[in-house]
């Protein structure tokens, strides 16, 4: 078959193996599974999500991992990384030399700035 991408002839056993590889009972095309980049679980391509740029991931991830990452990201952007207080309108980004991932409230930013 053209979909196999093989040039030339196959013996009977190889032909049967290829048929089994690409078809399931009833001559229905078999869906290829995709591996999740985070958990490594093989899932149906329809059950995967393309992560957005903020997650720093390449490839596809399963819905469970996507939801977990999304919750974690929302928590990181809506709460202070140091004390966990819910951030309001004013948010403070840490200086790069502090090596803190996330945003800070005013009190934690001032405290960290005094230490440096």
C-alpha positions as CSV (number, residue, x, y, z in Angstrom):
1,X,0.0,0.0,0.0
2,X,1.1,3.5,-0.7
3,X,0.6,4.6,2.9
4,X,3.3,2.2,4.1
5,X,6.0,4.2,2.3
6,X,7.9,1.0,1.2
7,X,9.5,0.8,-2.2
8,X,9.8,-2.7,-3.6
9,X,8.2,-6.1,-2.7
10,X,7.5,-7.8,0.6
11,X,7.4,-11.5,1.4
12,X,4.1,-12.9,2.7
13,X,5.1,-12.7,6.4
14,X,6.3,-9.1,6.1
15,X,3.1,-8.2,4.2
16,X,1.0,-9.7,6.9
17,X,3.0,-7.9,9.6
18,X,2.5,-4.6,7.9
19,X,-1.2,-5.3,7.5
20,X,-1.5,-6.1,11.2
21,X,0.5,-3.0,12.0
22,X,-1.8,-0.6,10.1
23,X,-5.2,-2.3,10.5
24,X,-7.3,-3.7,13.2
25,X,-10.2,-6.2,12.9
26,X,-12.8,-5.0,10.3
27,X,-10.2,-3.2,8.2
28,X,-10.5,0.0,10.2
29,X,-7.3,2.2,10.3
30,X,-5.5,1.9,13.6
31,X,-4.9,5.2,15.4
32,X,-1.2,5.8,16.3
33,X,-0.7,6.7,20.0
34,X,1.2,9.8,21.0
35,X,3.5,9.9,24.1
36,X,2.9,12.6,26.6
37,X,6.0,14.8,27.1
38,X,5.5,15.0,30.9
39,X,4.2,11.7,32.2
40,X,5.3,9.5,29.2
41,X,1.8,7.9,29.0
42,X,0.7,6.9,25.5
43,X,-2.6,8.5,24.7
44,X,-4.9,9.0,21.7
45,X,-3.9,12.1,19.7
46,X,-7.4,13.5,20.2
47,X,-6.8,13.4,24.0
48,X,-3.7,15.6,23.9
49,X,-3.3,19.4,24.1
50,X,-0.7,21.7,22.6
51,X,0.9,23.5,25.6
52,X,1.1,27.2,25.4
53,X,4.3,29.1,25.5
54,X,4.2,29.9,29.2
55,X,4.7,26.2,30.1
56,X,8.0,26.0,28.2
57,X,7.2,22.6,26.7
58,X,7.7,21.2,23.2
59,X,5.4,18.6,21.9
60,X,2.0,17.4,23.1
61,X,0.8,16.6,26.6
62,X,-2.2,14.6,27.9
63,X,-5.2,16.4,29.2
64,X,-4.5,15.5,32.8
65,X,-1.0,16.9,32.7
66,X,-2.3,20.0,30.8
67,X,-4.9,20.7,33.5
68,X,-2.3,20.2,36.3
69,X,0.2,22.5,34.6
70,X,-2.5,25.1,34.0
71,X,-3.5,25.1,37.7
72,X,0.1,25.3,38.8
73,X,0.8,28.2,36.4
74,X,-2.4,30.1,37.6
75,X,-1.3,29.6,41.2
76,X,2.2,30.9,40.4
77,X,0.9,34.0,38.7
78,X,-1.9,34.7,41.2
79,X,-0.1,34.1,44.5
80,X,3.2,35.3,46.0
81,X,5.9,32.8,45.5
82,X,7.4,33.3,49.0
83,X,4.4,33.7,51.4
84,X,1.6,32.4,49.2
85,X,-0.6,35.5,49.7
86,X,-3.1,36.2,46.9
87,X,-1.8,39.0,44.7
88,X,-3.9,42.0,43.9
89,X,-3.5,44.6,41.2
90,X,0.2,45.3,42.1
91,X,2.6,42.5,41.5
92,X,6.4,42.6,41.9
93,X,8.8,40.7,39.7
94,X,11.9,39.4,41.5
95,X,15.3,40.5,40.4
96,X,17.1,37.9,38.3
97,X,20.0,37.6,40.8
98,X,17.5,36.4,43.5
99,X,16.7,33.3,41.4
100,X,13.0,33.3,42.4
101,X,10.5,31.9,39.9
102,X,7.2,33.7,40.1
103,X,5.9,37.0,41.4
104,X,6.1,38.6,44.8
105,X,3.9,40.7,47.0
106,X,5.2,44.1,48.2
107,X,6.3,42.9,51.6
108,X,8.2,39.9,50.3
109,X,9.8,42.0,47.6
110,X,11.0,44.6,50.2
111,X,12.3,41.9,52.5
112,X,14.2,40.2,49.7
113,X,15.6,43.5,48.5
114,X,16.8,44.3,52.1
115,X,18.7,41.0,52.2
116,X,20.7,41.8,49.1
